[in-house]
Amino acid sequence: MSRKKDDGIKRVSFEEAFPSIEDVTIEIKQGIARGGWVKYSHLGVTEIGDFIPCDEASCSGGGLRLGDVLHRMIRDREEYVDAFVQCGGHYRSRASCQNAFQYKVRIKFRAP
């Protein structure tokens, strides 16, 4: 069922957004890579969003674009990915945010 929030963006269910995926499991670690991971998430189909924001309080604009990861995996028919990416945001000083994401995604595709 689609729904609309005040921001004007149409939101749809996971099944509508990714009809070729039968099941997906996502593990995400977030934190300072050299200082240890401070947040761990294990997501299933009902908990997945397009974007995972950076948890660093003073970071602006950073996070993990999970929707982009899923779209790329679908395009390339990848069933598993294990990757590391920097946050991409910045502090008020314009220095790059030091937070990072390590993620593992396992997809089971629907039969064609």
C-alpha positions, 0 to 999 in steps of 0.5 A: 500500500502506498502512502504519502508523507508531508514531504511529498515523496510517495512511499511504497512497500518493499514488495512494490519497490523491489518486486524481483526480491523474494527475501533479503537480510541485511547486517549493518555496523556503524561507527568509527572504523578504527575506534570500533563499531558502535551500532549494529542492525540486522534488518529484514524485509519489513524494516528496510528503508532507502537510507540509513542516516549517520548516527554521528550527532554533529554530522550533516548529510551523511549515511548509507544509501541502502536503496542504491545498494539494492538497485545495483545488486538487482541490476547485476543479479548479485545475491551477496555483497559485503562492503565498507563505505565512509559516511559521506557527510561532513561536520560544521568545520567542513571536515569529512565525517569519520563515521563508516558503515560496514554492511552485508546484504543477502538477497533471494531473488524470485524465480523468473 
